[in-house]
Amino acid sequence: MSKRNPCKGCVDSVIVTEEVIRELVRDTEENAMLIVSEEVYQARISACESCDSLRYGTTCAHSGCIVRYRAKFKNKSCPFSGKPKWDKVS
C-alpha cells in the first residue's frame, strides 16, 4: 500500500520548473483588473514561504496550487482551512 501524499494536488514525482512558474505568473499580468498590487503579492508570497504547508518550495499542500500563481489573483485567498494566511482583495 502506498503512503498518503500530504499534498492534495500532486504526487512526489511532480515538480514544477521555475520556467513554468514564471510563464504562469507572466500570463496573469495580461489582465491588471484581476491581479493584486505588487505590495500585496509580496506580502502573500512571504506568508506562503513561511508556511509549513508549502511543498517543494512552490506548491500549497491545501489546494495543490502553485503559490506564486494563486497569490496574484484578487479573488483568491489562502486555502489554509480555519486559519488563512491572507484574504481576497475587493
C-alpha positions in Angstrom: 0.0 0.0 0.0 1.4 3.4 -0.9 1.9 6.1 1.7 -0.6 9.0 1.5 0.9 12.2 0.0 0.5 15.3 2.1 -0.3 17.4 -0.9 -3.8 17.4 -2.4 -3.0 18.3 -5.9 0.2 16.4 -6.8 2.5 13.5 -6.2 6.1 13.4 -5.1 7.3 13.0 -8.7 5.6 16.2 -9.9 8.0 19.2 -9.7 7.1 22.4 -11.4 10.0 24.1 -13.1 11.0 27.7 -12.5 10.4 28.4 -16.2 6.8 27.1 -16.0 6.1 29.2 -12.9 7.5 32.3 -14.5 5.3 31.8 -17.5 2.2 31.3 -15.4 2.9 34.5 -13.4 3.6 36.4 -16.6 0.3 35.3 -18.1 -1.6 36.8 -15.1 -0.2 40.2 -15.9 -2.3 40.4 -19.1 -5.3 41.5 -17.1 -4.4 44.0 -14.5 -8.0 44.2 -13.2 -7.7 40.7 -11.8 -4.4 40.9 -10.1 -3.2 42.4 -6.8 -0.7 45.1 -6.4 3.0 44.2 -6.1 2.9 45.1 -2.4 0.0 42.7 -1.7 1.6 40.0 -3.8 4.9 40.2 -2.0 3.1 40.0 1.4 1.2 36.9 0.3 4.3 35.2 -1.0 6.1 35.9 2.3 3.2 34.3 4.2 3.3 31.3 1.9 7.1 30.9 2.2 6.9 30.8 6.0 4.0 28.3 6.0 4.7 24.6 6.9 2.2 23.6 4.2 4.5 24.8 1.3 5.7 21.8 -0.6 8.7 21.7 -3.0 9.1 25.4 -2.4 6.3 26.0 -4.9 3.0 24.2 -4.1 0.4 24.6 -1.4 -0.5 21.3 0.3 -4.1 22.5 1.0 -5.0 23.5 -2.6 -2.4 21.9 -4.8 -1.9 25.4 -6.4 1.4 27.0 -7.3 1.5 29.7 -4.6 3.3 32.3 -6.9 0.4 31.9 -9.3 -2.6 31.8 -6.8 -1.2 34.8 -4.9 -1.5 37.1 -7.9 -5.3 37.0 -8.0 -7.6 39.3 -6.2 -10.4 36.7 -6.0 -8.2 34.1 -4.3 -7.4 33.6 -0.6 -5.2 31.3 1.3 -6.8 27.9 1.4 -5.5 27.0 4.9 -8.7 25.8 6.5 -9.7 27.8 9.6 -6.6 30.0 9.6 -6.0 31.6 6.2 -2.7 33.5 6.0 -4.1 36.0 3.5 -7.6 37.1 2.2 -9.2 38.1 -1.1 -8.9 41.7 -2.2 -12.1 43.6 -3.2 
